[in-house]
Amino acid sequence: MRNISFSLTIAQFKDRSKDVTRRLGWGNLKPGQDLMGCEKCQGLKPGEQIIRLGEIIVMSARIERLDALLQDPGYGLSECHREGFPNLTPAEFVAMFCKHNKCEPSQLITRIAFCHAPVN
């Protein structure tokens, strides 16, 4: 199972208020794929281990421009909430995403909608 990092949204992942994430790459995902949400997947120091947060199931994955959040205010606000940032405006979210991912607002990203797998 492929790992996916939620280092900026650990609390939102754990409290299940997040059901959408945006990524550079990841364009080959298909609905129904299982992923393992983790605190951090890359850049681990010697001796550090991956901390698993829980399994998720991809509901949809599509390519869109990041600045699509700015074009439709209703969509942008809804997506900020689904991303786990209800207190950010779409412009603030896009700026944060660009800062952390070193990209421009016109960047093509993969929007991944997911659900949390049932806990056994």
N, C-alpha and C positions, 0 to 999 in steps of 0.2 A: 504494500500500500504506500502510495506517495505521500510524503510529508508536505504540509503547507504552514508557513509561519504566520502567527498572529501577534508578533511582538509588540505592536503599537495598540492592540485592542484585546489584551488578555482578559481584562475584566468584562468587557462586552461579550467576548466569546463565552466566558464562564457563566455569565448571567443570561445568556441566550438572547440578548437584545440585538445581536448582530446576525443578519442572515444574508448579507451581500458583502462581497469584497471585490476590490479592483486590483488587478495585477498587470505588470508588464510581462509579456509572454503568456504562457498558459493557454494559448489559443487552441490547443488540441483536446481540451476537456470535452467530455460528452455527458449529457444527463444520465444519472444513475451511477456514475463513478464514485467510489469511496475514496476519501482523503483523510489523513490523520492531521488534525490541527495540533500545532506545537507552539511552545513559547518562542523558540528560536531554532532554526534548522541549519544555519550556516554561521561561520565565524566563531564556532565554539573553541574555547581555549582548551589546552591539554587537560584532560581529566574531566572536563564538563561533558554532561550527557544531555541528550534531547529530552525535554520535559513535554510529555504528551498531554494535551488538553481534552481531546475527545475526537471521535470519528464524526465526519460530516459526509453528506451525500449531495453531490452536485445535482441541482434541479435544472439549471440552465447556465449556459456560458455563451457569451456573444462578444464580438469585437465592436467597440464604439470609441468615439473620441472622448477624452476626459472632459473637455469643455462642453459636452452635451448637457452636463449638469447646470451650466450657466445659460443655456439657450431656452430652457423651459423651466421657469421658477418652481412650478409645482413638482415636477420631476426631480429637480435638484434638491428641494427640501425633503421630499420623501426618501430620496437616496441617502442623504446625510443621516437621516434617522435610521434607515436600514443598515448603514455602515457602522452604526454605533456612536455617532456624533450628532445627537439631536440639538446640541447647543451651538453648532457651527452653521454658518451660512454656506451655501454652495461655493461662493467665492473663497471663503476661508478654507473649506475642505480641499478645493482644487489647489490652492496655494500650499497647504500642508502636504498633499500628495506629491506635488512637484518638488518641494524641498527635500522630502525623504527619498524620492526616487530619482532625483536629478533629471527631471524631464520638463517639457513645456506643456501648457494646457491643451495644445492641439494634438498631443500624443495619442496614438491609438492604444487602447488598453483592453484587457479582457474583463468584462463584468461577469462575476460568478455569483449566482444565487444558489444558496444551499440550505439544507435543513440538518439539524443535529440528529445523528443516529440515536435510536432508543438505547438507553443504558440498561445493561443486563444485570 
